[in-house]
């Protein structure tokens, strides 16, 4: 879920930069560039936390396959009740919208 920009061993007193994988962001706590301390310990660095979208509300006469917040990069599937059909698909709406990193 995260990467450190300096591969291999890091000498004492040197820092690394933490970056996060897609669909994650840096936490608010810790340093983005933690330092290598004595005895191989590290300053408290930031961590990578997953991004989420708000819960996707089911449309009238339909349902959604996910309850609660949706993790970024995940699609939800919308299904219609019996005797109903999706509306707006021809205009570009999706039956399985994607939760994007920007929510």
Wavefront OBJ file of the C-alpha trace (Angstrom):
o trace
v 0.000 0.000 0.000
v 3.022 2.307 0.103
v 6.454 2.742 -1.394
v 9.703 4.131 -0.089
v 11.683 5.980 -2.732
v 15.113 4.779 -1.542
v 15.712 1.083 -2.305
v 18.146 -0.950 -0.209
v 19.826 0.020 3.048
v 19.469 3.533 4.383
v 22.335 4.964 6.465
v 21.621 6.425 9.903
v 20.597 10.080 9.670
v 19.242 9.737 6.114
v 15.562 10.129 5.218
v 13.219 8.431 2.795
v 10.114 9.758 1.068
v 6.877 7.811 1.477
v 4.424 7.710 -1.420
v 1.172 5.781 -1.608
v -0.207 3.408 -4.207
v -3.254 4.236 -6.281
v -6.479 4.511 -4.242
v -4.545 5.435 -1.053
v -3.479 8.757 0.491
v -0.923 9.760 3.098
v -2.175 9.897 6.679
v -2.201 13.211 8.540
v 0.126 11.926 11.306
v 3.849 11.308 10.974
v 6.504 12.667 8.650
v 6.485 12.226 4.892
v 10.261 11.863 5.064
v 11.051 9.817 8.190
v 14.688 9.582 9.246
v 16.688 6.436 9.959
v 17.598 6.614 13.655
v 20.134 4.667 15.662
v 19.857 0.869 15.956
v 17.838 0.641 12.730
v 14.754 2.386 14.093
v 12.769 5.001 12.151
v 11.101 8.320 12.961
v 7.357 7.989 12.945
v 6.420 8.180 9.291
v 3.132 8.718 7.586
v 1.102 5.673 6.628
v -1.093 5.089 3.603
v -4.810 4.947 4.235
v -7.436 3.784 1.724
v -9.725 6.278 0.014
v -13.494 5.781 0.146
v -16.613 7.163 -1.510
v -19.808 7.702 0.437
v -22.381 4.914 0.329
v -24.124 4.676 -3.048
v -27.857 5.145 -2.608
v -30.058 2.651 -4.397
v -32.320 4.197 -7.041
v -36.096 3.978 -6.781
v -37.186 0.469 -7.785
v -33.618 -0.813 -7.637
v -30.816 -1.990 -5.407
v -27.044 -1.712 -5.061
v -24.746 -4.641 -4.242
v -22.683 -2.753 -1.611
v -23.862 -1.339 1.717
v -21.901 1.479 3.315
v -18.815 3.340 2.071
v -17.217 2.097 -1.152
v -13.447 1.746 -1.458
v -11.815 3.779 -4.256
v -11.238 1.716 -7.395
v -14.314 -0.423 -6.713
v -17.447 -0.562 -8.841
v -20.935 -0.942 -7.439
v -23.577 -2.837 -9.376
v -27.052 -1.418 -9.700
v -29.884 -3.837 -10.408
v -33.484 -3.000 -11.169
v -36.507 -4.578 -9.543
v -38.688 -6.890 -11.614
v -40.518 -5.071 -14.428
v -38.075 -2.130 -14.363
v -35.190 -1.370 -16.708
v -32.105 0.840 -16.327
v -32.667 4.451 -17.348
v -29.989 6.652 -18.898
v -27.574 3.927 -20.033
v -27.982 5.024 -23.648
v -26.980 8.555 -22.541
v -23.778 7.348 -20.864
v -24.940 6.417 -17.363
v -23.369 3.228 -16.004
v -25.006 0.241 -14.349
v -21.769 -0.248 -12.432
v -20.350 3.183 -11.469
v -16.738 3.413 -10.268
v -15.665 4.982 -6.984
v -12.866 7.364 -7.980
v -10.001 8.621 -5.820
v -11.572 12.096 -5.628
v -14.760 10.624 -4.124
l 1 2 3 4 5 6 7 8 9 10 11 12 13 14 15 16 17 18 19 20 21 22 23 24 25 26 27 28 29 30 31 32 33 34 35 36 37 38 39 40 41 42 43 44 45 46 47 48 49 50 51 52 53 54 55 56 57 58 59 60 61 62 63 64 65 66 67 68 69 70 71 72 73 74 75 76 77 78 79 80 81 82 83 84 85 86 87 88 89 90 91 92 93 94 95 96 97 98 99 100 101 102 103
